[in-house]
Amino acid sequence: MSNVINLGDARQAREPHAQGPVKCLRCRHEWHAVWQHQFPMPFLECPQCEAVAGVMSGLYEPAAGRQVWSCRCGNELMYVCRDGSISCPLCGTDTEHPHA
C-alpha cells in the first residue's frame, strides 16, 4: 500500500503558508522559517534552544539606533494594551505604561 495518501497532510500542504525571518525571544537566534498562515502568528520552536518563542522579525522593527523599551527578561517585543498596560509575551509580566 505504498500509494496511500494521507488526506490530512495533503490538505494542510495546500493551505496558505507564510515564510520569512524569525527571531527567538529567549536566545535571540535568528533563522528563516515556513509556517501555516494564521492570525495571530503562532510562536515557533527555536532550532537552537528549543523554546517555543520564535516570532517573525523585521516587519515592524524600529529604525536602527532608535531607543526601544524592553522587559527585564530582555524581550523587546511587547503588547501595548488598551488600558495602557504593557504585557511581555515571553515572561508574562504586566507593567504600567510609564507615561499613562
Secondary structure, DSSP 8 states (H G I E B T S, - for coil): -TT---HHHHHHHHS-EEEEEEEETTT--EEEEEEE--SS---EE-TTT--EEEEE-SSS---TT------TTS----EE-TTSEEE-TTT--EEE-TT-
